[in-house]
Amino acid sequence: MIGKIAPQFEIPAIMPDGRTAAVSLKQSIGSERWLVLFFYPRDFSTVCPTELNDLSDRMSAFDALNADVIAVSTDSLASHLAWQQTPREENGIKGTAYPLASDFTGNVSQAYGALNAGDYTSQRMTLIIDPTGIICYCVMHADLVGRETTELLRVLEALQTGGACGVNWQPGDEQLKQEEV
């Protein structure tokens, strides 16, 4: 998938303010903003709220890096809204700062290779798509393992440098010279 044009999509989502609106890839392409597409298995699960809440808590860092975040699962809009209204201490994600998209048909998850056909859920997959619509990063985790937001931010910033960033590269570090790559 890396280096390929991201599949187009337009699906309904629950926005941070609770209203319903469509989200799409075309909203990011050409906008000079990067897109973090964050597939997750299901609402009201055990691992998912830990990831989604941490991601939400770090939205100012994504904004500073000129990146939008869209979380996607095959759950319904009604489930997303109920989960978004459930307090964190009750396994909810109240206060989420990005859209929760409903891929109820599974078409978007399937187009990105994230659909688990066995139980018709989205697998735990993260993609970073550049402002031209090219997939620059893709990682998939087992459902029982949550993703690390700090690492996602580090990778996003490394990609935005346009240069070669070695292992353990951190913002402010020098990039590798081309002959070292």
C-alpha positions in Angstrom: 0.0 0.0 0.0 2.9 2.4 0.7 3.3 4.8 -2.2 -0.1 4.0 -3.7 -3.0 6.4 -4.1 -5.4 6.0 -1.2 -8.8 4.6 -2.1 -11.5 7.3 -2.2 -14.3 7.2 0.4 -17.2 9.3 1.7 -19.0 7.9 4.7 -21.2 9.3 7.5 -19.6 10.2 10.8 -20.4 11.5 14.2 -18.5 14.8 14.6 -17.0 16.0 17.9 -20.1 18.1 18.6 -22.5 15.2 18.1 -23.9 16.1 14.8 -23.8 13.8 11.7 -21.8 14.8 8.6 -20.0 13.1 5.8 -16.2 12.7 5.9 -14.2 11.9 2.9 -10.6 11.6 1.6 -11.3 14.4 -0.9 -11.7 16.8 2.0 -8.0 16.3 2.8 -6.5 16.0 -0.7 -5.2 19.3 -1.9 -5.8 21.0 1.5 -2.2 20.8 2.6 -3.3 18.7 5.5 -2.3 15.1 6.2 -4.8 12.5 7.2 -4.5 9.9 9.9 -7.0 7.1 9.1 -7.5 5.1 12.3 -9.5 1.9 11.9 -10.6 0.1 15.1 -12.6 -3.0 15.8 -15.7 -1.9 17.8 -17.3 0.6 20.0 -17.7 -0.2 23.7 -14.8 -2.7 23.7 -11.9 -2.9 26.0 -8.8 -1.7 24.1 -10.4 0.7 21.7 -11.4 3.4 24.2 -7.9 3.5 25.5 -6.6 4.3 22.0 -9.3 6.7 21.0 -9.1 8.7 24.2 -5.3 9.0 24.1 -5.6 10.1 20.4 -8.2 12.7 21.4 -6.0 13.9 24.2 -3.2 14.5 21.8 -5.2 16.3 19.0 -3.4 19.6 19.6 -0.2 17.8 18.5 -1.9 16.5 15.4 -3.3 20.0 14.6 0.2 21.4 15.1 1.5 19.0 12.5 -1.3 20.0 10.1 -3.0 16.6 10.3 -6.6 15.5 10.6 -7.7 12.3 12.2 -10.7 10.1 11.3 -11.5 7.0 13.3 -13.4 4.3 11.4 -15.2 1.2 12.4 -18.1 -0.9 11.1 -20.3 0.2 14.0 -23.5 2.2 13.3 -23.8 6.0 13.7 -26.2 5.3 16.6 -23.5 3.2 18.4 -20.9 5.9 17.7 -23.1 8.6 19.2 -23.9 6.6 22.3 -20.3 5.8 22.8 -19.3 9.4 22.3 -21.8 10.4 25.0 -20.6 7.8 27.5 -18.2 9.1 30.1 -14.6 7.8 30.0 -14.9 6.3 33.5 -17.7 4.1 32.1 -15.6 2.8 29.1 -16.7 5.7 26.9 -15.0 8.3 24.8 -16.9 11.4 25.8 -15.1 14.5 24.5 -13.6 12.9 21.5 -12.0 15.6 19.3 -12.3 14.0 15.9 -14.9 12.3 13.7 -16.1 8.7 14.3 -16.9 7.4 10.8 -19.4 4.6 10.3 -18.3 2.1 7.7 -21.5 0.1 8.2 -21.2 -1.5 4.8 -17.6 -2.5 5.3 -16.7 -1.1 1.9 -14.0 1.4 3.2 -12.4 -1.1 5.5 -12.3 -3.6 2.7 -10.8 -1.1 0.2 -8.0 -0.4 2.7 -7.4 -4.1 3.6 -8.7 -3.6 7.2 -11.9 -5.6 7.0 -12.0 -8.8 9.2 -14.4 -10.9 7.1 -14.8 -13.4 10.0 -16.7 -11.0 12.3 -17.2 -8.1 9.9 -15.2 -5.6 12.0 -12.4 -3.3 11.1 -9.0 -4.5 12.2 -6.7 -2.3 14.2 -5.0 -0.4 11.4 -3.5 3.0 11.0 -2.6 4.8 7.8 -1.0 8.2 7.2 -2.0 9.8 3.9 -0.1 12.8 2.6 -1.9 15.9 1.2 -1.7 14.5 -2.3 -3.6 11.3 -1.4 -0.5 9.0 -1.3 -0.3 6.4 1.5 2.9 7.0 3.4 2.5 4.7 6.4 0.4 1.7 7.2 0.6 -0.5 10.3 -1.8 -3.2 11.6 -2.0 -4.5 15.1 -3.6 -7.6 16.7 -7.0 -6.6 18.2 -5.6 -7.2 21.7 -2.8 -4.7 21.3 -3.4 -0.9 21.4 -1.4 1.6 19.3 1.0 4.2 20.7 0.1 7.8 19.9 3.5 9.1 20.6 5.0 6.8 18.0 2.3 7.8 15.5 3.1 11.5 16.0 6.9 10.8 15.6 6.3 8.9 12.4 4.0 11.7 11.1 6.6 14.3 11.8 9.4 12.2 10.3 7.4 11.8 7.1 6.8 15.5 6.9 10.5 16.2 6.9 10.7 14.6 3.4 14.1 13.2 4.4 15.6 10.0 5.7 15.0 9.6 9.4 16.9 6.7 11.1 15.8 4.5 13.9 14.8 6.4 17.0 14.8 9.7 15.1 13.1 12.4 17.1 11.9 15.9 16.1 15.0 18.1 16.0 17.4 15.4 15.1 19.4 15.6 11.9 18.3 13.5 9.0 20.5 10.9 7.4 22.6 11.9 4.4 21.5 10.3 1.2 24.7 8.2 1.0 23.9 6.8 4.4 20.4 5.6 3.4 
